[in-house]
Amino acid sequence: EVIKAANLKMKEMFDSERASLQGQLQQYADHRTRSERVHIRVRDEIGEEKEKLEREIWQLRQEMEEMKARMKQVQHELEVEKAENVRKEEELRNMLGMKREMDRLVSRTKEERQAL
């Protein structure tokens, strides 16, 4: 009888300890599952953010290339305009020279008429 009672008591203690350990093991498994889910979510968010930043970087590079091309075009237009201005300035100088020459001729002609 005493042995049966002792065995029963030991079995109850063992069952109680096993239940406690199983509960702790389940809590650990639940915690680990939550941690893994958080890790996966964070990893996915980081991946999405990385892709977003890579797209933005690509877009900025495209815009920068377009701006460089536009700057070259504007620079070329300015060079063409500068050359045109230099040509016009030379043309005006020539016209001014011709006007001075005509003024000299007119003046000399007046002097020659007066001398007659």
N, CA, C and O atoms as a GROMACS GRO file, in nm:
protein
  464
    1GLU      N    1   0.083  -0.120   0.000
    1GLU     CA    2   0.000   0.000   0.000
    1GLU      C    3   0.087   0.125   0.000
    1GLU      O    4   0.066   0.217  -0.080
    2VAL      N    5   0.180   0.128   0.087
    2VAL     CA    6   0.266   0.245   0.100
    2VAL      C    7   0.344   0.265  -0.029
    2VAL      O    8   0.364   0.378  -0.074
    3ILE      N    9   0.389   0.155  -0.087
    3ILE     CA   10   0.466   0.163  -0.212
    3ILE      C   11   0.376   0.215  -0.324
    3ILE      O   12   0.418   0.298  -0.404
    4LYS      N   13   0.251   0.166  -0.328
    4LYS     CA   14   0.158   0.214  -0.429
    4LYS      C   15   0.132   0.363  -0.412
    4LYS      O   16   0.130   0.439  -0.510
    5ALA      N   17   0.113   0.404  -0.288
    5ALA     CA   18   0.087   0.546  -0.260
    5ALA      C   19   0.210   0.629  -0.298
    5ALA      O   20   0.196   0.737  -0.356
    6ALA      N   21   0.329   0.579  -0.267
    6ALA     CA   22   0.452   0.651  -0.301
    6ALA      C   23   0.468   0.659  -0.452
    6ALA      O   24   0.505   0.763  -0.506
    7ASN      N   25   0.439   0.546  -0.522
    7ASN     CA   26   0.449   0.545  -0.668
    7ASN      C   27   0.347   0.641  -0.730
    7ASN      O   28   0.377   0.710  -0.827
    8LEU      N   29   0.227   0.644  -0.673
    8LEU     CA   30   0.123   0.734  -0.722
    8LEU      C   31   0.166   0.880  -0.702
    8LEU      O   32   0.151   0.964  -0.790
    9LYS      N   33   0.222   0.906  -0.582
    9LYS     CA   34   0.268   1.042  -0.553
    9LYS      C   35   0.382   1.081  -0.649
    9LYS      O   36   0.385   1.194  -0.698
   10MET      N   37   0.474   0.988  -0.676
   10MET     CA   38   0.586   1.013  -0.767
   10MET      C   39   0.532   1.037  -0.909
   10MET      O   40   0.580   1.125  -0.980
   11LYS      N   41   0.431   0.956  -0.948
   11LYS     CA   42   0.373   0.972  -1.081
   11LYS      C   43   0.306   1.108  -1.093
   11LYS      O   44   0.319   1.174  -1.196
   12GLU      N   45   0.235   1.152  -0.989
   12GLU     CA   46   0.171   1.285  -0.991
   12GLU      C   47   0.276   1.395  -1.002
   12GLU      O   48   0.260   1.491  -1.078
   13MET      N   49   0.384   1.380  -0.925
   13MET     CA   50   0.491   1.481  -0.930
   13MET      C   51   0.556   1.483  -1.069
   13MET      O   52   0.584   1.589  -1.125
   14PHE      N   53   0.578   1.362  -1.123
   14PHE     CA   54   0.638   1.351  -1.256
   14PHE      C   55   0.546   1.413  -1.361
   14PHE      O   56   0.592   1.490  -1.446
   15ASP      N   57   0.416   1.381  -1.356
   15ASP     CA   58   0.320   1.436  -1.451
   15ASP      C   59   0.313   1.588  -1.438
   15ASP      O   60   0.307   1.660  -1.539
   16SER      N   61   0.315   1.637  -1.314
   16SER     CA   62   0.310   1.780  -1.290
   16SER      C   63   0.435   1.848  -1.349
   16SER      O   64   0.425   1.952  -1.415
   17GLU      N   65   0.551   1.789  -1.325
   17GLU     CA   66   0.677   1.845  -1.377
   17GLU      C   67   0.678   1.839  -1.530
   17GLU      O   68   0.722   1.933  -1.597
   18ARG      N   69   0.629   1.727  -1.585
   18ARG     CA   70   0.624   1.713  -1.731
   18ARG      C   71   0.531   1.819  -1.791
   18ARG      O   72   0.564   1.880  -1.892
   19ALA      N   73   0.416   1.841  -1.729
   19ALA     CA   74   0.321   1.942  -1.777
   19ALA      C   75   0.385   2.080  -1.771
   19ALA      O   76   0.369   2.161  -1.862
   20SER      N   77   0.456   2.107  -1.663
   20SER     CA   78   0.523   2.236  -1.648
   20SER      C   79   0.629   2.254  -1.758
   20SER      O   80   0.637   2.360  -1.820
   21LEU      N   81   0.709   2.149  -1.779
   21LEU     CA   82   0.812   2.156  -1.882
   21LEU      C   83   0.751   2.170  -2.022
   21LEU      O   84   0.803   2.243  -2.106
   22GLN      N   85   0.641   2.098  -2.045
   22GLN     CA   86   0.574   2.110  -2.175
   22GLN      C   87   0.519   2.251  -2.195
   22GLN      O   88   0.525   2.304  -2.306
   23GLY      N   89   0.467   2.311  -2.089
   23GLY     CA   90   0.418   2.449  -2.096
   23GLY      C   91   0.532   2.545  -2.129
   23GLY      O   92   0.519   2.634  -2.213
   24GLN      N   93   0.646   2.524  -2.059
   24GLN     CA   94   0.761   2.610  -2.086
   24GLN      C   95   0.812   2.592  -2.229
   24GLN      O   96   0.848   2.688  -2.297
   25LEU      N   97   0.813   2.466  -2.274
   25LEU     CA   98   0.857   2.437  -2.409
   25LEU      C   99   0.763   2.502  -2.510
   25LEU      O  100   0.809   2.556  -2.611
   26GLN      N  101   0.632   2.499  -2.487
   26GLN     CA  102   0.535   2.561  -2.576
   26GLN      C  103   0.553   2.713  -2.578
   26GLN      O  104   0.545   2.776  -2.684
   27GLN      N  105   0.578   2.772  -2.459
   27GLN     CA  106   0.603   2.917  -2.454
   27GLN      C  107   0.727   2.954  -2.535
   27GLN      O  108   0.728   3.052  -2.610
   28TYR      N  109   0.832   2.871  -2.518
   28TYR     CA  110   0.954   2.897  -2.595
   28TYR      C  111   0.926   2.886  -2.745
   28TYR      O  112   0.972   2.970  -2.823
   29ALA      N  113   0.852   2.782  -2.784
   29ALA     CA  114   0.820   2.763  -2.927
   29ALA      C  115   0.737   2.880  -2.979
   29ALA      O  116   0.761   2.929  -3.089
   30ASP      N  117   0.638   2.925  -2.899
   30ASP     CA  118   0.556   3.039  -2.940
   30ASP      C  119   0.642   3.164  -2.955
   30ASP      O  120   0.628   3.239  -3.052
   31HIS      N  121   0.730   3.187  -2.857
   31HIS     CA  122   0.818   3.304  -2.860
   31HIS      C  123   0.909   3.298  -2.984
   31HIS      O  124   0.929   3.397  -3.053
   32ARG      N  125   0.963   3.178  -3.008
   32ARG     CA  126   1.053   3.161  -3.123
   32ARG      C  127   0.977   3.187  -3.253
   32ARG      O  128   1.029   3.251  -3.344
   33THR      N  129   0.856   3.138  -3.262
   33THR     CA  130   0.774   3.160  -3.382
   33THR      C  131   0.748   3.308  -3.401
   33THR      O  132   0.759   3.359  -3.513
   34ARG      N  133   0.714   3.378  -3.292
   34ARG     CA  134   0.691   3.523  -3.302
   34ARG      C  135   0.819   3.593  -3.346
   34ARG      O  136   0.817   3.681  -3.432
   35SER      N  137   0.930   3.554  -3.286
   35SER     CA  138   1.058   3.616  -3.322
   35SER      C  139   1.092   3.592  -3.468
   35SER      O  140   1.140   3.682  -3.537
   36GLU      N  141   1.067   3.470  -3.516
   36GLU     CA  142   1.094   3.440  -3.656
   36GLU      C  143   1.003   3.522  -3.747
   36GLU      O  144   1.048   3.572  -3.851
   37ARG      N  145   0.877   3.537  -3.708
   37ARG     CA  146   0.785   3.617  -3.790
   37ARG      C  147   0.831   3.763  -3.793
   37ARG      O  148   0.830   3.827  -3.899
   38VAL      N  149   0.873   3.815  -3.678
   38VAL     CA  150   0.924   3.953  -3.673
   38VAL      C  151   1.049   3.966  -3.759
   38VAL      O  152   1.064   4.062  -3.834
   39HIS      N  153   1.137   3.866  -3.748
   39HIS     CA  154   1.261   3.869  -3.827
   39HIS      C  155   1.228   3.869  -3.977
   39HIS      O  156   1.286   3.946  -4.053
   40ILE      N  157   1.135   3.783  -4.017
   40ILE     CA  158   1.096   3.775  -4.159
   40ILE      C  159   1.034   3.907  -4.203
   40ILE      O  160   1.064   3.957  -4.311
   41ARG      N  161   0.946   3.964  -4.120
   41ARG     CA  162   0.881   4.090  -4.156
   41ARG      C  163   0.984   4.202  -4.169
   41ARG      O  164   0.981   4.279  -4.265
   42VAL      N  165   1.076   4.210  -4.073
   42VAL     CA  166   1.180   4.314  -4.078
   42VAL      C  167   1.268   4.294  -4.201
   42VAL      O  168   1.302   4.390  -4.270
   43ARG      N  169   1.305   4.168  -4.229
   43ARG     CA  170   1.387   4.138  -4.346
   43ARG      C  171   1.314   4.180  -4.474
   43ARG      O  172   1.375   4.238  -4.564
   44ASP      N  173   1.184   4.151  -4.482
   44ASP     CA  174   1.106   4.190  -4.599
   44ASP      C  175   1.097   4.342  -4.611
   44ASP      O  176   1.110   4.397  -4.720
   45GLU      N  177   1.075   4.410  -4.497
   45GLU     CA  178   1.067   4.556  -4.501
   45GLU      C  179   1.200   4.618  -4.546
   45GLU      O  180   1.202   4.714  -4.622
   46ILE      N  181   1.310   4.560  -4.497
   46ILE     CA  182   1.442   4.609  -4.537
   46ILE      C  183   1.462   4.586  -4.686
   46ILE      O  184   1.514   4.673  -4.757
   47GLY      N  185   1.421   4.468  -4.734
   47GLY     CA  186   1.433   4.438  -4.878
   47GLY      C  187   1.351   4.535  -4.961
   47GLY      O  188   1.398   4.584  -5.064
   48GLU      N  189   1.228   4.563  -4.917
   48GLU     CA  190   1.143   4.657  -4.990
   48GLU      C  191   1.205   4.796  -4.990
   48GLU      O  192   1.206   4.864  -5.093
   49GLU      N  193   1.256   4.839  -4.876
   49GLU     CA  194   1.318   4.972  -4.866
   49GLU      C  195   1.442   4.979  -4.955
   49GLU      O  196   1.467   5.081  -5.019
   50LYS      N  197   1.519   4.870  -4.959
   50LYS     CA  198   1.639   4.866  -5.043
   50LYS      C  199   1.599   4.879  -5.191
   50LYS      O  200   1.660   4.955  -5.265
   51GLU      N  201   1.497   4.804  -5.232
   51GLU     CA  202   1.451   4.812  -5.370
   51GLU      C  203   1.402   4.953  -5.403
   51GLU      O  204   1.430   5.006  -5.510
   52LYS      N  205   1.328   5.012  -5.309
   52LYS     CA  206   1.277   5.148  -5.330
   52LYS      C  207   1.394   5.246  -5.349
   52LYS      O  208   1.392   5.330  -5.439
   53LEU      N  209   1.494   5.234  -5.262
   53LEU     CA  210   1.610   5.324  -5.272
   53LEU      C  211   1.687   5.300  -5.402
   53LEU      O  212   1.735   5.395  -5.464
   54GLU      N  213   1.699   5.174  -5.443
   54GLU     CA  214   1.769   5.145  -5.568
   54GLU      C  215   1.694   5.206  -5.687
   54GLU      O  216   1.757   5.258  -5.779
   55ARG      N  217   1.560   5.201  -5.684
   55ARG     CA  218   1.481   5.263  -5.791
   55ARG      C  219   1.502   5.414  -5.791
   55ARG      O  220   1.518   5.475  -5.896
   56GLU      N  221   1.502   5.473  -5.672
   56GLU     CA  222   1.522   5.619  -5.662
   56GLU      C  223   1.660   5.658  -5.712
   56GLU      O  224   1.675   5.758  -5.783
   57ILE      N  225   1.760   5.579  -5.677
   57ILE     CA  226   1.897   5.607  -5.723
   57ILE      C  227   1.903   5.597  -5.875
   57ILE      O  228   1.963   5.683  -5.940
   58TRP      N  229   1.841   5.493  -5.933
   58TRP     CA  230   1.840   5.478  -6.079
   58TRP      C  231   1.770   5.597  -6.143
   58TRP      O  232   1.818   5.651  -6.243
   59GLN      N  233   1.657   5.638  -6.085
   59GLN     CA  234   1.582   5.752  -6.140
   59GLN      C  235   1.666   5.880  -6.132
   59GLN      O  236   1.668   5.958  -6.228
   60LEU      N  237   1.734   5.901  -6.020
   60LEU     CA  238   1.818   6.020  -6.006
   60LEU      C  239   1.933   6.018  -6.106
   60LEU      O  240   1.970   6.122  -6.161
   61ARG      N  241   1.989   5.900  -6.129
   61ARG     CA  242   2.098   5.890  -6.228
   61ARG      C  243   2.046   5.924  -6.368
   61ARG      O  244   2.113   5.992  -6.445
   62GLN      N  245   1.924   5.875  -6.400
   62GLN     CA  246   1.864   5.907  -6.529
   62GLN      C  247   1.844   6.057  -6.543
   62GLN      O  248   1.877   6.117  -6.646
   63GLU      N  249   1.789   6.118  -6.437
   63GLU     CA  250   1.767   6.263  -6.439
   63GLU      C  251   1.899   6.338  -6.455
   63GLU      O  252   1.907   6.438  -6.527
   64MET      N  253   2.002   6.289  -6.387
   64MET     CA  254   2.133   6.353  -6.396
   64MET      C  255   2.188   6.344  -6.538
   64MET      O  256   2.243   6.441  -6.590
   65GLU      N  257   2.172   6.228  -6.602
   65GLU     CA  258   2.218   6.212  -6.740
   65GLU      C  259   2.140   6.305  -6.834
   65GLU      O  260   2.198   6.366  -6.925
   66GLU      N  261   2.009   6.316  -6.811
   66GLU     CA  262   1.928   6.406  -6.893
   66GLU      C  263   1.973   6.551  -6.874
   66GLU      O  264   1.980   6.628  -6.969
   67MET      N  265   2.004   6.587  -6.748
   67MET     CA  266   2.050   6.724  -6.721
   67MET      C  267   2.185   6.749  -6.789
   67MET      O  268   2.209   6.857  -6.843
   68LYS      N  269   2.274   6.650  -6.785
   68LYS     CA  270   2.404   6.665  -6.851
   68LYS      C  271   2.385   6.687  -7.000
   68LYS      O  272   2.449   6.773  -7.060
   69ALA      N  273   2.296   6.607  -7.060
   69ALA     CA  274   2.271   6.621  -7.204
   69ALA      C  275   2.213   6.759  -7.233
   69ALA      O  276   2.253   6.824  -7.330
   70ARG      N  277   2.120   6.804  -7.150
   70ARG     CA  278   2.060   6.937  -7.169
   70ARG      C  279   2.166   7.047  -7.154
   70ARG      O  280   2.168   7.144  -7.230
   71MET      N  281   2.255   7.030  -7.055
   71MET     CA  282   2.361   7.129  -7.035
   71MET      C  283   2.452   7.136  -7.158
   71MET      O  284   2.493   7.244  -7.199
   72LYS      N  285   2.485   7.019  -7.215
   72LYS     CA  286   2.569   7.019  -7.336
   72LYS      C  287   2.497   7.090  -7.449
   72LYS      O  288   2.557   7.166  -7.524
   73GLN      N  289   2.367   7.064  -7.461
   73GLN     CA  290   2.289   7.128  -7.567
   73GLN      C  291   2.288   7.279  -7.547
   73GLN      O  292   2.308   7.355  -7.642
   74VAL      N  293   2.264   7.323  -7.424
   74VAL     CA  294   2.262   7.467  -7.394
   74VAL      C  295   2.399   7.528  -7.420
   74VAL      O  296   2.410   7.637  -7.475
   75GLN      N  297   2.504   7.456  -7.379
   75GLN     CA  298   2.640   7.506  -7.402
   75GLN      C  299   2.664   7.523  -7.553
   75GLN      O  300   2.721   7.623  -7.596
   76HIS      N  301   2.622   7.424  -7.630
   76HIS     CA  302   2.639   7.433  -7.776
   76HIS      C  303   2.561   7.553  -7.831
   76HIS      O  304   2.612   7.629  -7.913
   77GLU      N  305   2.437   7.570  -7.784
   77GLU     CA  306   2.356   7.683  -7.829
   77GLU      C  307   2.424   7.816  -7.794
   77GLU      O  308   2.423   7.909  -7.874
   78LEU      N  309   2.483   7.823  -7.674
   78LEU     CA  310   2.553   7.946  -7.635
   78LEU      C  311   2.675   7.971  -7.723
   78LEU      O  312   2.703   8.085  -7.761
   79GLU      N  313   2.747   7.864  -7.756
   79GLU     CA  314   2.864   7.880  -7.842
   79GLU      C  315   2.822   7.929  -7.982
   79GLU      O  316   2.887   8.015  -8.041
   80VAL      N  317   2.712   7.872  -8.033
   80VAL     CA  318   2.660   7.916  -8.163
   80VAL      C  319   2.620   8.063  -8.156
   80VAL      O  320   2.652   8.142  -8.246
   81GLU      N  321   2.549   8.099  -8.048
   81GLU     CA  322   2.505   8.238  -8.031
   81GLU      C  323   2.625   8.331  -8.019
   81GLU      O  324   2.625   8.441  -8.074
   82LYS      N  325   2.727   8.286  -7.945
   82LYS     CA  326   2.847   8.369  -7.929
   82LYS      C  327   2.916   8.391  -8.064
   82LYS      O  328   2.958   8.502  -8.096
   83ALA      N  329   2.925   8.284  -8.142
   83ALA     CA  330   2.987   8.297  -8.274
   83ALA      C  331   2.906   8.392  -8.362
   83ALA      O  332   2.962   8.473  -8.436
   84GLU      N  333   2.774   8.382  -8.354
   84GLU     CA  334   2.686   8.472  -8.430
   84GLU      C  335   2.707   8.616  -8.386
   84GLU      O  336   2.713   8.708  -8.468
   85ASN      N  337   2.718   8.637  -8.255
   85ASN     CA  338   2.741   8.772  -8.203
   85ASN      C  339   2.876   8.828  -8.250
   85ASN      O  340   2.886   8.945  -8.285
   86VAL      N  341   2.979   8.743  -8.249
   86VAL     CA  342   3.111   8.786  -8.296
   86VAL      C  343   3.102   8.825  -8.444
   86VAL      O  344   3.159   8.926  -8.485
   87ARG      N  345   3.029   8.745  -8.524
   87ARG     CA  346   3.013   8.776  -8.666
   87ARG      C  347   2.939   8.908  -8.684
   87ARG      O  348   2.979   8.991  -8.767
   88LYS      N  349   2.831   8.929  -8.607
   88LYS     CA  350   2.754   9.053  -8.617
   88LYS      C  351   2.839   9.173  -8.575
   88LYS      O  352   2.833   9.280  -8.636
   89GLU      N  353   2.918   9.154  -8.470
   89GLU     CA  354   3.005   9.262  -8.423
   89GLU      C  355   3.106   9.301  -8.531
   89GLU      O  356   3.132   9.419  -8.554
   90GLU      N  357   3.162   9.201  -8.596
   90GLU     CA  358   3.258   9.226  -8.704
   90GLU      C  359   3.188   9.298  -8.820
   90GLU      O  360   3.244   9.390  -8.880
   91GLU      N  361   3.066   9.255  -8.850
   91GLU     CA  362   2.988   9.319  -8.956
   91GLU      C  363   2.962   9.467  -8.922
   91GLU      O  364   2.973   9.554  -9.008
   92LEU      N  365   2.926   9.493  -8.795
   92LEU     CA  366   2.901   9.631  -8.752
   92LEU      C  367   3.029   9.715  -8.760
   92LEU      O  368   3.025   9.831  -8.800
   93ARG      N  369   3.141   9.655  -8.721
   93ARG     CA  370   3.270   9.726  -8.731
   93ARG      C  371   3.299   9.764  -8.877
   93ARG      O  372   3.341   9.876  -8.908
   94ASN      N  373   3.275   9.668  -8.965
   94ASN     CA  374   3.298   9.695  -9.108
   94ASN      C  375   3.206   9.806  -9.156
   94ASN      O  376   3.248   9.895  -9.230
   95MET      N  377   3.079   9.800  -9.115
   95MET     CA  378   2.984   9.904  -9.156
   95MET      C  379   3.026  10.040  -9.101
   95MET      O  380   3.016  10.141  -9.171
   96LEU      N  381   3.073  10.042  -8.975
   96LEU     CA  382   3.119  10.167  -8.916
   96LEU      C  383   3.240  10.220  -8.992
   96LEU      O  384   3.252  10.340  -9.016
   97GLY      N  385   3.330  10.129  -9.030
   97GLY     CA  386   3.447  10.170  -9.109
   97GLY      C  387   3.405  10.229  -9.242
   97GLY      O  388   3.460  10.330  -9.287
   98MET      N  389   3.305  10.164  -9.306
   98MET     CA  390   3.256  10.217  -9.435
   98MET      C  391   3.191  10.354  -9.415
   98MET      O  392   3.208  10.442  -9.499
   99LYS      N  393   3.117  10.372  -9.306
   99LYS     CA  394   3.052  10.501  -9.280
   99LYS      C  395   3.159  10.609  -9.262
   99LYS      O  396   3.147  10.718  -9.317
  100ARG      N  397   3.263  10.578  -9.185
  100ARG     CA  398   3.370  10.677  -9.165
  100ARG      C  399   3.435  10.713  -9.299
  100ARG      O  400   3.464  10.830  -9.327
  101GLU      N  401   3.458  10.608  -9.379
  101GLU     CA  402   3.518  10.633  -9.511
  101GLU      C  403   3.427  10.721  -9.596
  101GLU      O  404   3.475  10.812  -9.664
  102MET      N  405   3.295  10.693  -9.592
  102MET     CA  406   3.201  10.776  -9.669
  102MET      C  407   3.199  10.917  -9.614
  102MET      O  408   3.195  11.013  -9.692
  103ASP      N  409   3.201  10.934  -9.482
  103ASP     CA  410   3.204  11.067  -9.420
  103ASP      C  411   3.329  11.144  -9.465
  103ASP      O  412   3.322  11.263  -9.495
  104ARG      N  413   3.443  11.074  -9.470
  104ARG     CA  414   3.567  11.137  -9.514
  104ARG      C  415   3.555  11.182  -9.660
  104ARG      O  416   3.596  11.292  -9.697
  105LEU      N  417   3.498  11.093  -9.742
  105LEU     CA  418   3.483  11.128  -9.884
  105LEU      C  419   3.389  11.247  -9.901
  105LEU      O  420   3.415  11.339  -9.979
  106VAL      N  421   3.276  11.244  -9.824
  106VAL     CA  422   3.181  11.356  -9.832
  106VAL      C  423   3.249  11.485  -9.789
  106VAL      O  424   3.233  11.589  -9.853
  107SER      N  425   3.324  11.479  -9.681
  107SER     CA  426   3.392  11.597  -9.630
  107SER      C  427   3.494  11.648  -9.732
  107SER      O  428   3.504  11.768  -9.756
  108ARG      N  429   3.570  11.555  -9.791
  108ARG     CA  430   3.671  11.596  -9.888
  108ARG      C  431   3.604  11.656 -10.013
  108ARG      O  432   3.652  11.753 -10.072
  109THR      N  433   3.492  11.594 -10.051
  109THR     CA  434   3.419  11.645 -10.167
  109THR      C  435   3.370  11.787 -10.139
  109THR      O  436   3.380  11.873 -10.225
  110LYS      N  437   3.317  11.812 -10.019
  110LYS     CA  438   3.272  11.948  -9.982
  110LYS      C  439   3.389  12.044  -9.986
  110LYS      O  440   3.377  12.156 -10.037
  111GLU      N  441   3.504  12.000  -9.932
  111GLU     CA  442   3.623  12.088  -9.931
  111GLU      C  443   3.665  12.121 -10.074
  111GLU      O  444   3.699  12.235 -10.105
  112GLU      N  445   3.662  12.018 -10.161
  112GLU     CA  446   3.703  12.040 -10.301
  112GLU      C  447   3.607  12.133 -10.371
  112GLU      O  448   3.652  12.215 -10.451
  113ARG      N  449   3.476  12.124 -10.346
  113ARG     CA  450   3.378  12.214 -10.406
  113ARG      C  451   3.401  12.357 -10.359
  113ARG      O  452   3.394  12.452 -10.436
  114GLN      N  453   3.428  12.368 -10.229
  114GLN     CA  454   3.450  12.504 -10.176
  114GLN      C  455   3.577  12.563 -10.234
  114GLN      O  456   3.586  12.683 -10.256
  115ALA      N  457   3.673  12.479 -10.260
  115ALA     CA  458   3.800  12.527 -10.312
  115ALA      C  459   3.779  12.575 -10.457
  115ALA      O  460   3.855  12.660 -10.504
  116LEU      N  461   3.681  12.523 -10.526
  116LEU     CA  462   3.658  12.563 -10.666
  116LEU      C  463   3.590  12.691 -10.669
  116LEU      O  464   3.561  12.743 -10.777
   0.00000   0.00000   0.00000
